[in-house]
């Protein structure tokens, strides 16, 4: 067996459905930054911890590789446009959207079903990504709207429960 090329690996990884999130933080100058991420997981209930990863090629990589806190917004199936906006490099992502600064001094986007505010507790280099682990310091459950899913290089929504 030979090692697969990067395109084969990308296609293989696309066979796993993930939820879609937007992760936000504040840079060293106090500016809000954010990016779409589908590499998000819960890690622990006690203490409450989550992880996500950012690619080194992402324009916000430097901010997230050093941030002390971040917020994870779980998107609903109706928020494809918001996901695409935060996945687009080189634009002012917060212009024209409803958001506010939280008590934890994190940019929080309105209308997301769930927002977890986290304190960064660890970082790990992992190939072309950096894994960030955060302890949950705030939870805002805003709705039970069906989640936005990513599978096979495109967006999906939940179908029938089994």
Backbone bond lengths (Angstrom), bond angles and torsions (degrees), N, CA, C in turn:
res aa  C-N    CA-C-N  psi(-1)  N-CA   C-N-CA  omega(-1)  CA-C   N-CA-C  phi
1 X - - - 1.453 - - 1.527 108.11 -
2 X 1.330 116.21 134.58 1.460 120.83 178.15 1.528 109.24 -99.62
3 X 1.299 115.20 160.36 1.461 120.18 177.31 1.520 109.19 -68.62
4 X 1.347 117.11 137.26 1.469 119.60 179.83 1.525 111.05 -73.90
5 X 1.338 116.05 151.58 1.454 120.10 175.42 1.532 109.17 -78.54
6 X 1.323 116.20 168.60 1.468 120.61 -174.17 1.527 112.50 -62.96
7 X 1.321 118.64 -33.83 1.469 120.84 179.10 1.529 110.98 -67.41
8 X 1.330 117.31 -38.99 1.469 121.10 177.18 1.525 110.46 -65.59
9 X 1.332 116.57 -41.42 1.468 120.66 178.65 1.524 109.86 -64.44
10 X 1.342 117.89 -43.36 1.467 121.36 178.29 1.533 110.47 -58.87
11 X 1.323 116.49 -44.24 1.470 120.77 179.11 1.530 110.63 -64.43
12 X 1.318 116.66 -41.67 1.472 120.61 178.94 1.527 110.73 -62.81
13 X 1.329 117.02 -46.37 1.464 120.32 179.70 1.522 111.19 -63.40
14 X 1.319 117.60 -28.05 1.463 122.09 178.61 1.518 113.64 -69.08
15 X 1.330 117.46 -9.12 1.461 121.11 177.10 1.528 112.64 -82.38
16 X 1.316 116.16 2.44 1.461 121.08 177.47 1.515 108.38 -111.96
17 X 1.327 116.92 118.18 1.464 121.06 179.69 1.532 109.62 -73.71
18 X 1.322 115.46 136.87 1.458 120.75 177.29 1.514 109.62 -129.68
19 X 1.315 115.45 158.63 1.445 120.56 169.97 1.523 108.47 -76.80
20 X 1.323 116.12 164.31 1.458 120.80 179.69 1.526 107.92 -114.80
21 X 1.322 115.42 132.20 1.453 121.69 -179.93 1.525 110.28 -129.02
22 X 1.306 115.08 162.89 1.455 122.28 165.99 1.517 105.89 -119.58
23 X 1.327 115.91 129.66 1.459 121.06 177.93 1.525 107.34 -107.95
24 X 1.335 116.44 133.41 1.458 121.85 -178.77 1.523 110.43 -125.18
25 X 1.321 115.05 157.19 1.465 122.20 177.57 1.523 107.75 -160.25
26 X 1.319 115.27 -177.43 1.460 122.68 176.96 1.523 107.63 -117.98
27 X 1.345 116.94 132.78 1.465 119.49 178.45 1.535 110.64 -82.14
28 X 1.313 117.36 -179.70 1.469 122.06 -176.28 1.522 113.41 -63.13
29 X 1.333 117.72 -22.29 1.471 120.99 178.90 1.525 112.68 -94.20
30 X 1.343 117.20 4.28 1.456 121.16 179.04 1.515 114.48 86.43
31 X 1.337 117.23 10.87 1.470 121.82 -179.81 1.533 109.67 -87.60
32 X 1.329 115.37 140.36 1.463 121.05 176.70 1.522 110.04 -74.58
33 X 1.316 116.49 133.77 1.465 122.48 175.70 1.525 108.18 -128.95
34 X 1.327 115.32 156.24 1.461 119.31 179.15 1.504 111.10 -161.95
35 X 1.325 114.67 157.27 1.456 120.51 177.88 1.523 109.59 -152.08
36 X 1.323 115.84 151.80 1.456 122.19 174.83 1.518 108.40 -77.79
37 X 1.334 115.93 137.55 1.464 120.92 179.52 1.523 109.54 -142.66
38 X 1.310 116.03 131.26 1.467 119.60 174.52 1.526 110.91 -107.74
39 X 1.329 116.14 2.43 1.468 121.15 179.50 1.521 109.41 -98.80
40 X 1.321 116.81 72.86 1.457 123.50 -175.71 1.523 109.05 -130.11
41 X 1.335 116.75 138.64 1.473 121.70 177.91 1.517 111.10 -148.19
42 X 1.319 115.43 149.63 1.458 119.70 167.21 1.531 107.03 -77.85
43 X 1.321 116.71 148.52 1.460 121.12 -176.87 1.521 111.07 -119.00
44 X 1.335 117.22 -47.64 1.457 120.95 -171.30 1.521 109.89 -149.70
45 X 1.337 115.67 146.40 1.463 120.77 173.62 1.523 111.43 -91.44
46 X 1.334 116.90 -30.60 1.458 120.95 -176.57 1.521 110.68 -136.90
47 X 1.312 118.41 96.38 1.459 127.46 0.80 1.529 110.58 -76.72
48 X 1.334 117.12 159.11 1.470 118.99 -179.91 1.525 110.42 -69.32
49 X 1.343 116.18 119.87 1.458 121.14 -177.19 1.516 110.89 -139.35
50 X 1.333 115.21 148.83 1.462 123.04 176.37 1.523 108.34 -132.67
51 X 1.349 115.37 166.37 1.456 119.67 172.32 1.510 109.46 -139.43
52 X 1.316 114.90 155.78 1.463 122.30 173.77 1.519 106.52 -153.83
53 X 1.312 116.30 165.39 1.458 118.32 179.40 1.515 111.00 -130.61
54 X 1.342 114.08 148.65 1.465 122.00 178.61 1.515 108.02 -121.08
55 X 1.324 116.42 136.13 1.453 121.78 177.32 1.513 111.19 -75.68
56 X 1.323 115.80 141.72 1.461 121.11 -179.82 1.524 111.80 -62.56
57 X 1.329 117.89 -21.83 1.460 121.20 -179.82 1.529 112.25 -83.49
58 X 1.322 118.49 -10.61 1.465 121.52 -179.44 1.524 110.08 -66.50
59 X 1.319 116.40 140.01 1.468 120.41 -177.36 1.531 111.90 -62.48
60 X 1.328 118.16 -27.27 1.460 122.30 -179.63 1.530 112.48 -93.13
61 X 1.321 117.35 5.02 1.464 121.69 -174.29 1.526 112.64 -50.62
62 X 1.313 116.47 -47.19 1.471 120.44 -175.93 1.529 111.60 -60.32
63 X 1.334 116.76 -42.17 1.468 120.33 179.61 1.524 110.24 -62.74
64 X 1.326 116.55 -49.48 1.460 119.43 -176.59 1.525 112.70 -70.81
65 X 1.321 117.59 -26.87 1.470 119.20 179.59 1.525 111.32 -72.32
66 X 1.353 116.39 -13.64 1.470 120.30 -178.85 1.528 114.02 -121.71
67 X 1.322 118.42 -5.67 1.466 120.09 -172.73 1.528 112.29 -65.23
68 X 1.332 115.29 147.96 1.461 121.17 178.50 1.526 111.53 -91.76
69 X 1.335 116.07 -21.04 1.465 121.99 179.33 1.518 108.93 -145.09
70 X 1.321 116.01 155.03 1.455 121.44 175.13 1.517 109.14 -152.28
71 X 1.334 115.94 160.00 1.463 121.90 176.31 1.525 108.04 -121.12
72 X 1.325 115.77 137.10 1.461 122.35 177.89 1.524 107.81 -111.12
73 X 1.339 116.14 122.43 1.459 122.88 179.24 1.519 108.63 -107.83
74 X 1.323 117.50 117.42 1.464 121.33 175.28 1.523 107.12 -82.36
75 X 1.332 116.50 127.64 1.464 121.06 -176.03 1.526 112.10 -91.63
76 X 1.331 114.75 150.83 1.467 120.92 175.30 1.521 109.34 -91.59
77 X 1.328 115.49 167.07 1.465 121.70 -179.23 1.531 112.14 -61.79
78 X 1.322 117.98 -16.65 1.469 121.36 179.79 1.532 112.41 -91.07
79 X 1.339 118.13 3.34 1.464 120.47 -172.74 1.535 113.63 -110.94
80 X 1.317 116.67 33.83 1.467 121.38 177.88 1.530 110.51 -59.49
81 X 1.321 117.15 -44.61 1.470 120.98 -178.85 1.532 110.91 -60.06
82 X 1.322 117.34 -40.78 1.463 121.67 178.32 1.530 110.43 -64.87
83 X 1.314 116.97 -42.10 1.464 121.34 176.88 1.519 110.56 -60.01
84 X 1.320 116.73 -47.42 1.467 120.79 179.78 1.531 111.66 -62.78
85 X 1.305 116.51 -38.66 1.468 120.51 179.44 1.530 110.44 -60.20
86 X 1.339 117.17 -47.34 1.461 120.65 -177.24 1.529 112.43 -78.03
87 X 1.322 117.03 -8.24 1.468 120.97 174.51 1.529 111.58 -92.88
88 X 1.328 117.22 -6.75 1.462 121.90 -176.90 1.526 110.25 -91.92
89 X 1.338 117.62 117.29 1.468 119.26 178.80 1.520 112.07 -73.39
90 X 1.339 115.56 153.13 1.455 121.08 170.90 1.512 116.47 81.29
91 X 1.334 118.64 11.07 1.469 119.84 177.93 1.529 108.77 -117.78
92 X 1.336 115.70 160.56 1.462 120.95 174.02 1.526 107.27 -80.41
93 X 1.296 116.89 97.78 1.465 122.03 -169.75 1.518 114.34 -68.90
94 X 1.329 117.33 -26.59 1.460 119.87 -176.94 1.527 113.16 -91.82
95 X 1.334 117.79 -8.56 1.460 120.65 178.70 1.528 110.19 -65.42
96 X 1.319 115.84 127.44 1.455 120.81 173.99 1.514 115.72 79.56
97 X 1.338 118.09 7.23 1.466 118.90 175.68 1.527 108.66 -114.35
98 X 1.320 115.47 159.24 1.458 121.68 -179.25 1.530 108.93 -86.33
99 X 1.337 115.64 113.63 1.459 120.74 178.25 1.523 108.76 -151.49
100 X 1.319 115.44 164.65 1.461 120.50 176.72 1.520 109.80 -149.72
101 X 1.324 115.82 162.56 1.456 121.81 176.27 1.529 107.56 -83.66
102 X 1.322 116.96 129.06 1.461 121.32 -178.42 1.531 110.81 -81.04
103 X 1.308 116.04 172.17 1.463 120.95 174.95 1.528 111.04 -62.41
104 X 1.327 116.51 -25.56 1.464 121.83 177.84 1.531 112.15 -82.93
105 X 1.349 116.23 4.65 1.467 122.96 -178.56 1.529 111.74 62.13
106 X 1.333 114.41 47.28 1.459 122.70 175.76 1.521 109.21 -126.67
107 X 1.336 117.86 141.77 1.466 119.64 176.13 1.526 109.80 -72.15
108 X 1.334 115.52 123.61 1.465 122.00 -177.96 1.520 108.34 -117.84
109 X 1.325 115.62 124.65 1.459 122.67 -178.33 1.525 109.32 -86.56
110 X 1.326 116.32 128.60 1.465 121.64 179.71 1.523 110.64 -71.59
111 X 1.324 115.89 152.38 1.459 121.69 171.99 1.515 115.72 86.94
112 X 1.315 118.60 1.03 1.473 120.41 177.69 1.523 109.01 -86.04
113 X 1.334 117.92 141.25 1.458 120.16 -178.98 1.532 113.96 -58.87
114 X 1.335 116.38 -32.29 1.459 120.33 -177.40 1.524 109.59 -146.27
115 X 1.320 116.01 138.56 1.466 121.65 171.65 1.517 107.80 -132.71
116 X 1.332 116.39 125.25 1.463 123.04 176.15 1.525 107.37 -110.07
117 X 1.309 116.44 123.19 1.461 120.60 175.70 1.527 107.12 -98.46
118 X 1.326 115.68 131.69 1.463 120.65 -169.53 1.519 112.50 -133.26
119 X 1.306 114.52 149.90 1.451 123.21 172.16 1.523 107.10 -102.60
120 X 1.314 117.98 125.89 1.458 121.50 -178.65 1.528 109.44 -66.77
121 X 1.337 116.30 126.24 1.472 120.34 179.77 1.522 112.39 -113.58
122 X 1.328 117.88 -20.15 1.456 119.34 -179.65 1.522 109.92 -161.86
123 X 1.319 114.69 156.01 1.467 122.61 176.77 1.524 107.12 -137.75
124 X 1.314 115.35 144.00 1.464 120.36 177.85 1.519 109.12 -137.04
125 X 1.323 116.82 132.88 1.455 120.58 171.41 1.516 108.02 -74.69
126 X 1.325 115.86 135.95 1.462 121.03 -179.19 1.529 108.28 -145.12
127 X 1.314 116.66 88.61 1.462 120.33 -178.77 1.507 111.19 61.42
128 X 1.329 116.56 -124.18 1.463 120.54 -179.08 1.530 112.45 -91.09
129 X 1.333 117.58 15.91 1.463 122.95 179.17 1.529 110.45 -128.65
130 X 1.311 114.84 164.75 1.453 122.05 169.92 1.523 106.37 -121.83
131 X 1.323 116.52 129.35 1.463 122.50 178.29 1.519 107.91 -92.36
132 X 1.321 116.25 128.11 1.457 121.57 176.49 1.519 108.78 -111.56
133 X 1.313 115.40 131.86 1.461 121.95 177.74 1.522 107.18 -113.13
134 X 1.326 115.79 131.25 1.456 120.05 -178.30 1.514 112.50 -129.43
135 X 1.325 114.89 145.24 1.469 121.50 172.65 1.520 106.94 -90.28
136 X 1.319 116.46 127.96 1.463 121.88 -177.72 1.529 108.94 -71.44
137 X 1.337 114.94 122.11 1.465 120.58 179.84 1.530 111.93 -114.73
138 X 1.330 116.84 -4.10 1.455 121.51 177.92 1.516 110.56 -160.95
139 X 1.328 116.30 138.93 1.464 122.29 179.97 1.519 108.78 -130.19
140 X 1.334 116.41 126.89 1.456 122.38 174.28 1.520 108.19 -123.54
141 X 1.335 116.70 104.73 1.464 121.75 175.09 1.519 106.49 -96.45
142 X 1.330 116.06 114.97 1.456 120.78 -172.31 1.517 114.85 -106.95
143 X 1.331 117.62 -22.56 1.462 120.34 179.48 1.525 109.60 -166.14
144 X 1.305 115.18 169.31 1.463 121.96 174.13 1.517 110.44 -107.94
145 X 1.335 117.13 26.67 1.462 120.99 179.36 1.522 110.01 -57.86
146 X 1.332 118.01 143.92 1.465 120.66 178.68 1.529 110.89 -59.54
147 X 1.334 117.65 142.29 1.459 120.93 -176.28 1.525 113.25 -76.31
148 X 1.323 114.43 157.45 1.455 121.94 170.60 1.526 107.17 -84.35
149 X 1.325 116.37 130.69 1.468 121.53 -179.16 1.519 110.26 -116.02
150 X 1.318 115.36 154.10 1.456 121.75 176.67 1.521 107.58 -125.13
151 X 1.350 115.67 124.90 1.463 121.07 -177.55 1.534 108.24 -153.60
152 X 1.315 116.27 134.64 1.462 119.73 176.64 1.515 113.31 58.74
153 X 1.323 117.34 37.87 1.475 124.04 178.13 1.527 113.98 67.37
154 X 1.328 118.03 22.81 1.466 119.49 175.35 1.536 110.49 -150.28
155 X 1.321 115.51 163.40 1.458 122.11 179.95 1.522 110.41 -78.84
156 X 1.324 114.62 149.97 1.470 123.07 176.96 1.518 108.81 -145.12
157 X 1.319 114.89 169.84 1.451 120.17 171.59 1.512 109.05 -130.82
158 X 1.317 115.53 162.90 1.469 120.12 -179.75 1.517 110.57 -60.88
159 X 1.303 114.39 142.42 1.462 119.74 173.11 1.506 109.39 -102.28
160 X 1.259 116.66 -139.31 1.439 124.53 -177.76 1.529 111.27 -73.86
161 X 1.336 117.17 139.02 1.471 120.84 175.31 1.517 109.50 -72.10
162 X 1.304 115.54 145.56 1.475 120.69 178.58 1.511 111.41 -97.56
